C-alpha cells in the first residue's frame, strides 16, 4: 500500500519498498482531434537535436528528440508515419504499448534508422490509449534522449471537458551541471524532474470541469508516485488499456519507468501536483481554478469505463503454456543494439494459446519488466484471478516472483525488456515468438 500522506513538505513519507508495494497493490482544457493526419496524409516526425533546462535557471543540456512534444492519432487499422533522421547518429525506435506491431520491433539492421535517412512506417492504431516511443542510440549510448508521447484517440471522445499530457522525465546532473545518461554511474549526482520538458507544470480549469490527465513516467530507471493534494484521481486506463474505474489508493498513483496511466480529475479545488521518487517529495505542478463561470454547479456523476479495445474478458489459465523467466541476471539477456536475428528466443507460443509467465527477480534492487506485442493481466498469488486492469510494464521487488498472463494473439517476434531501478543499470532484452 502506498502511504503518501499529505506530501506537503520535502521530507519523504514513503520509501522505495513501500512505493513498489503500491505498484503491486494497484492490483488543461484543450481540444483533441479525431485524427491527427488530415486528408489521410501521413504524420511526420523529424528526429533532431534539441535542448532543455532540467534545473530552473540552470544550464541547458543537449538531447536527442522526435522534434515535437507529442504524436496525436485517430483510432483505425493503421496509421502511416513519415520519419526523417536528422540526428548525427543512427537510432532504433522502441514503441511501448502498441500491440501486434511485429514489423516495428528492432530486429536486425533493417530496423536501424541511419543518419539522414527517411522512411515510412505503418503503425497499427487498433487500440485507443496512451503510448510512447523511445529513441535508442546505436553508436553513442551515452546520448540523452527524450521519449515521444503517442496518443490514439477513441472514435467517440470520452465524457470530459479537456485533457493534459504529463510526460515526467528524470535528469541526473553532477556538480558542474553536466547531465549523466542512464546506464552511467551517477553516485554524486542530483535528480531533477521536468514535466513536458519544463521545470514545472501548470494548468487552469473551470470549477467542476472534468480533466483527463495522461501521466507518462519518462524516467528510464525510477518508479514514481504522483498525487494531487486537494482532488481525487480516478484511474481510467493503465498502459494504454481501459480499466474498471477506481479511485487512486490514498490519492496517489505509482508508475514504473515507461508506465502510463490515464486518470479523471474533477476540478473542485486548486491542487498541487506532487511527486515522490522513493527518496524525496516535491511539487512539480499546479492545477488552478479559473475565474470563468463554471458550466455546471456540481461535479459530473462518476464516469463509465472507457470504450474497450477488444482485449479478452477472460483468459483460460487451465491449459496455459507456463514459462519461468529470471530477471536481475544477465545470462541470455543482451543490450538492445546487440540483439541479433539468430539469437535464441526466450520462449515460443502458439497463436491463440494463453501464456503464463513467472517472473522472478534475482537482483538486489527492484527490476522493471516490459512485454512488447501483448498486454498482460497481473495474476493473484494463487492464479485464481487477476487485477481488473491490463499492463505491459511491471516493477518486481528483489526476491519476489510475480505471475502474469496474456493471450498470444498476434503472430510475430517481440521484445521483452528488463532494467533494474538503478541509474547505472543497463537495459537488457530478449525476444519471444508467437507462431
C-alpha positions in Angstrom: 0.0 0.0 0.0 1.3 3.4 -0.9 1.4 5.8 2.1 2.0 9.1 0.6 0.4 11.3 3.3 -0.1 15.0 2.6 3.3 15.3 0.9 3.3 19.0 1.7 6.9 19.1 2.8 10.1 17.8 1.2 10.6 15.2 3.9 9.9 11.7 2.5 6.8 9.8 3.7 7.4 6.6 1.7 10.4 4.6 1.0 11.3 2.7 -2.2 9.9 -0.7 -0.9 6.6 0.9 0.1 6.4 2.7 -3.2 7.0 -0.5 -5.2 4.5 -2.4 -3.0 2.0 0.2 -4.0 2.6 -0.6 -7.6 1.7 -4.2 -7.0 -1.3 -3.2 -5.0 -2.6 -1.0 -7.8 -3.6 -4.7 -8.1 -5.9 21.8 -19.4 -8.9 22.3 -21.2 -7.7 21.7 -24.8 -9.5 20.3 -27.9 -8.4 16.9 -29.2 -8.7 15.7 -32.8 -10.4 12.7 -34.1 -7.3 12.1 -36.2 -4.0 14.0 -36.5 -3.5 13.3 -40.2 -5.9 15.5 -42.3 -7.0 14.1 -45.7 -5.2 10.9 -44.9 -1.7 12.4 -45.2 1.0 10.6 -43.2 2.1 12.1 -39.9 5.7 13.4 -40.0 8.4 13.1 -37.4 11.8 14.7 -37.8 14.3 13.4 -35.3 16.7 16.2 -34.3 19.0 17.6 -31.6 17.2 19.8 -29.0 17.9 21.3 -25.7 16.1 21.7 -22.4 16.8 23.0 -18.9 16.3 20.4 -16.2 17.1 22.7 -13.3 15.4 26.1 -13.1 17.9 28.8 -14.1 20.5 26.1 -14.7 22.4 25.2 -17.8 20.7 23.7 -20.8 21.5 20.1 -21.8 21.6 18.6 -25.3 19.0 15.9 -26.0 18.0 13.8 -29.0 14.3 14.1 -29.6 11.5 13.4 -32.1 11.3 17.1 -32.9 7.8 17.6 -31.3 6.3 17.0 -27.9 3.5 14.5 -28.9 2.0 12.5 -31.7 -1.8 12.5 -31.9 -3.6 9.9 -34.0 -7.1 8.6 -34.5 -8.0 5.0 -33.9 -8.0 2.9 -37.0 -6.5 -0.2 -38.6 -3.2 1.5 -39.5 -1.6 4.9 -39.4 1.1 5.9 -41.9 4.1 7.7 -40.4 6.9 9.5 -42.2 10.2 9.8 -40.3 13.4 11.6 -41.1 16.6 11.1 -39.0 18.3 14.5 -38.7 20.3 13.3 -35.7 24.1 12.9 -36.0 23.9 9.1 -35.4 21.7 6.1 -36.1 18.9 5.1 -33.8 16.4 2.3 -33.1 12.8 3.1 -32.3 11.3 1.4 -29.3 7.5 1.5 -29.3 5.7 0.9 -26.0 2.2 -0.4 -25.8 1.4 -0.9 -29.5 0.2 -4.5 -29.6 0.7 -6.7 -32.5 3.2 -4.4 -34.3 5.9 -7.0 -35.0 7.1 -5.1 -38.1 8.1 -2.2 -35.8 10.3 -4.4 -33.5 14.0 -3.6 -33.5 15.3 -6.8 -35.1 18.2 -6.8 -37.5 19.8 -4.0 -39.4 16.6 -3.1 -41.3 15.2 -1.6 -38.1 18.0 0.9 -37.8 17.2 4.5 -38.8 20.5 5.8 -40.1 21.6 9.4 -40.1 20.0 11.4 -42.9 17.6 8.6 -43.9 13.9 8.8 -44.4 11.4 6.0 -44.0 7.7 5.3 -43.8 6.1 3.1 -41.1 2.7 1.5 -40.8 1.7 1.9 -37.2 -1.2 -0.3 -36.1 -3.7 2.0 -34.4 -6.3 -0.6 -33.5 -6.2 0.4 -29.8 -7.0 3.8 -28.4 -4.9 4.9 -25.4 -1.7 6.5 -24.2 1.5 5.0 -25.6 5.1 6.2 -26.2 8.1 5.7 -28.4 11.7 5.9 -27.3 15.0 6.5 -29.2 17.9 4.1 -28.6 21.2 5.4 -29.9 23.2 2.8 -31.7 26.7 4.1 -31.6 26.6 6.6 -28.8 24.7 5.1 -25.9 25.6 8.0 -23.6 23.4 10.4 -25.6 20.5 11.8 -23.7 17.1 11.0 -25.3 13.5 12.1 -24.9 10.5 9.8 -25.4 7.6 10.8 -27.5 4.0 10.5 -26.1 1.8 8.8 -28.6 -2.0 9.3 -28.2 -4.5 7.3 -30.1 -8.0 8.7 -29.6 -11.2 6.8 -29.2 -13.6 7.1 -32.2 -16.1 8.7 -29.8 -14.5 11.1 -27.3 -14.8 10.3 -23.6 -17.1 12.4 -21.4 -14.5 15.1 -20.3 -14.0 18.8 -20.6 -10.3 18.7 -21.5 -7.1 16.8 -21.1 -3.4 17.2 -20.4 -0.4 15.0 -21.2 2.1 15.0 -18.4 5.4 13.5 -19.5 7.6 13.3 -16.4 11.3 12.9 -17.0 14.2 12.4 -14.7 17.6 14.0 -15.2 20.8 13.4 -13.2 23.2 16.4 -13.0 26.6 16.4 -11.5 28.0 19.4 -9.5 29.1 21.1 -12.8 25.6 20.8 -14.3 26.6 18.0 -16.7 23.8 15.6 -17.4 24.6 11.9 -16.8 22.9 9.4 -19.2 21.0 6.4 -17.8 23.3 3.4 -17.7 26.2 5.5 -16.3 27.4 5.9 -12.8 25.5 8.8 -11.1 26.6 8.4 -7.4 27.4 12.1 -6.9 24.6 13.5 -9.0 21.3 15.2 -8.1 18.0 14.2 -9.5 15.8 16.8 -11.2 12.4 16.3 -12.8 10.7 18.0 -15.7 7.1 17.9 -16.9 6.8 18.2 -20.7 10.4 19.4 -20.8 9.9 22.2 -18.3 10.9 22.5 -14.6 7.2 23.0 -13.6 3.7 22.5 -15.0 0.6 24.5 -14.6 -2.9 24.2 -16.0 -6.2 26.0 -15.3 -9.7 24.7 -15.4 -13.2 26.0 -14.5 -14.7 24.7 -11.3 -16.3 21.3 -11.8 -14.6 20.7 -15.2 -13.5 17.1 -15.7 -10.0 16.8 -16.9 -8.2 13.7 -18.3 -4.6 13.6 -17.1 -2.4 11.3 -19.2 0.6 10.6 -16.9 3.7 9.1 -18.5 6.8 8.1 -16.5 9.5 9.1 -18.8 12.2 8.3 -16.3 14.2 5.3 -17.5 15.2 3.9 -14.1 12.9 5.3 -11.3 9.5 4.3 -10.0 7.5 7.4 -9.3 4.4 8.2 -7.2 2.2 11.1 -8.2 -0.6 12.8 -6.2 -2.9 15.8 -6.5 -3.2 17.0 -2.9 -6.8 18.5 -3.0 -8.7 16.5 -5.6 -9.3 12.8 -6.3 -7.6 10.9 -9.1 -9.9 8.3 -10.7 -8.0 5.7 -12.7 -9.5 5.1 -16.1 -6.7 3.4 -18.0 -3.3 1.9 -17.4 -0.5 1.3 -20.0 -2.9 2.3 -22.8 -5.7 -0.1 -22.0 -9.1 0.8 -20.3 -9.5 -0.3 -16.7 -12.5 -0.7 -14.4 -12.6 2.9 -13.0 -11.4 3.1 -9.4 -10.1 5.9 -7.1 -6.3 6.0 -6.7 -5.3 4.4 -3.4 -4.5 7.1 -0.9 -5.0 9.6 -3.7 -1.7 8.6 -5.3 -0.7 6.7 -8.5 2.5 4.7 -8.9 4.2 4.3 -12.2 7.3 2.2 -13.2 9.7 3.5 -15.8 7.8 3.7 -19.1 4.4 3.2 -17.4 1.4 5.3 -18.4 -1.9 6.0 -16.6 -5.0 8.0 -17.5 -6.9 9.5 -14.6 -10.0 11.7 -14.5 -9.8 14.7 -12.2 -12.9 16.8 -11.3 -11.6 20.3 -10.7 -13.4 21.0 -7.3 -10.4 22.9 -5.8 -7.0 24.2 -6.7 -4.4 21.5 -6.2 -0.6 21.0 -6.2 0.8 18.1 -8.2 3.2 16.2 -6.1 5.9 13.7 -7.0 7.7 11.2 -4.8 10.6 9.1 -6.1 11.1 6.9 -3.0 13.5 9.4 -1.5 12.1 12.8 -1.7 8.7 14.6 -2.2 8.5 17.7 -4.3 5.9 19.8 -6.1 6.1 19.6 -9.9 3.0 21.4 -10.9 -0.3 23.0 -10.1 -4.0 22.8 -11.1 -5.6 26.2 -10.7 -9.2 27.2 -10.9 -10.3 29.7 -13.5 -12.3 32.8 -12.6 -14.6 31.9 -15.5 -18.2 31.0 -14.8 -18.5 27.2 -14.3 -20.6 25.3 -16.9 -22.2 23.2 -14.1 -22.9 23.8 -10.5 -21.7 20.4 -9.2 -19.3 17.7 -10.4 -20.2 15.3 -13.1 -21.5 11.9 -12.0 -19.0 9.0 -11.9 -17.6 8.3 -15.3 -18.4 5.0 -17.0 -15.5 2.9 -18.2 -13.7 4.0 -21.4 -14.6 2.0 -24.5 -13.0 -1.4 -24.6 -10.2 -2.0 -27.1 -11.4 -5.6 -27.5 -9.0 -7.4 -25.3 -10.4 -10.7 -24.0 -12.7 -10.5 -20.9 -11.4 -13.9 -19.7 -8.1 -15.8 -20.1 -8.4 -19.6 -19.6 -5.5 -20.4 -17.4 -6.1 -24.2 -17.1 -4.3 -25.1 -20.3 -2.0 -22.2 -20.4 1.6 -22.5 -21.5 3.8 -21.8 -18.4 7.2 -20.2 -18.7 9.7 -19.2 -15.9 11.8 -16.1 -16.6 14.6 -15.0 -14.3 15.2 -11.2 -14.1 18.1 -9.4 -12.5 20.8 -11.6 -14.0 22.4 -11.1 -17.5 22.6 -14.7 -18.7 21.0 -14.7 -22.1 19.9 -11.0 -21.9 21.7 -8.6 -24.1 21.9 -4.9 -24.9 19.1 -3.9 -27.4 21.7 -2.9 -30.0 23.4 -6.3 -29.8 20.2 -8.4 -30.4 20.7 -10.4 -33.5 18.2 -12.3 -35.6 20.0 -15.5 -34.9 19.7 -15.3 -31.1 17.5 -17.9 -29.4 14.1 -16.9 -28.2 13.2 -16.8 -24.5 10.1 -18.8 -25.4 7.8 -19.6 -28.3 4.0 -19.6 -28.0 1.3 -20.9 -30.3 -1.1 -18.3 -31.6 -4.4 -18.3 -29.7 -3.0 -20.1 -26.6 -2.8 -18.4 -23.1 0.6 -17.9 -21.7 1.6 -17.5 -18.0 5.0 -16.0 -17.2 6.5 -16.5 -13.8 8.9 -13.5 -13.3 11.4 -13.9 -10.6 13.7 -11.0 -9.7 17.1 -12.3 -8.5 18.6 -8.8 -8.4 19.3 -6.9 -5.1 17.0 -4.0 -6.3 13.6 -3.8 -7.9 13.6 -4.7 -11.6 11.2 -3.5 -14.2 9.8 -5.9 -16.8 8.2 -4.8 -20.1 6.5 -7.0 -22.6 6.2 -6.0 -26.2 3.4 -7.1 -28.6 0.7 -8.0 -26.0 -0.8 -6.6 -22.8 -1.0 -8.9 -19.7 -3.0 -9.4 -16.6 -1.3 -9.4 -13.2 -2.4 -12.6 -11.5 -3.4 -13.1 -7.9 -1.0 -15.2 -5.8 -2.9 -18.4 -6.3 -3.6 -17.9 -10.0 -7.3 -17.8 -9.1 -7.9 -14.4 -10.6 -6.3 -11.2 -11.7 -6.3 -7.5 -11.2 -9.0 -5.5 -13.0 -6.6 -3.9 -15.5 -4.1 -4.6 -18.2 -0.4 -3.9 -18.1 2.6 -4.0 -20.3 5.1 -2.9 -17.7 5.6 -4.2 -14.1 8.1 -3.5 -11.3 9.2 -6.5 -9.3 10.9 -6.3 -5.9 14.1 -8.2 -5.2 13.5 -11.9 -4.4 9.9 -11.6 -5.5 8.0 -13.7 -8.1 5.1 -12.2 -10.0 2.9 -14.1 -12.4 1.3 -12.5 -15.4 -1.0 -14.0 -18.2 -1.7 -13.0 -21.7 -3.4 -14.4 -24.8 -0.8 -15.0 -27.6 -3.0 -13.2 -30.1 -0.5 -11.7 -32.7 1.9 -13.9 -34.6 5.4 -12.5 -34.9 8.6 -11.8 -32.9 8.5 -9.4 -30.0 10.9 -8.0 -27.4 10.9 -8.5 -23.7 12.9 -6.0 -21.6 14.3 -5.7 -18.1 16.1 -2.9 -16.3 17.0 -2.5 -12.6 15.9 0.6 -10.8 19.5 1.8 -10.5 20.6 4.6 -12.7 23.8 2.8 -13.7 22.0 -0.4 -14.7 21.9 -1.4 -18.4 18.7 -2.1 -20.3 18.6 -5.7 -21.3 16.4 -7.5 -23.8 15.4 -10.9 -25.1 12.7 -11.9 -27.5 9.8 -14.3 -27.9 7.7 -15.5 -30.8 4.1 -16.3 -31.5 3.6 -18.8 -34.3 
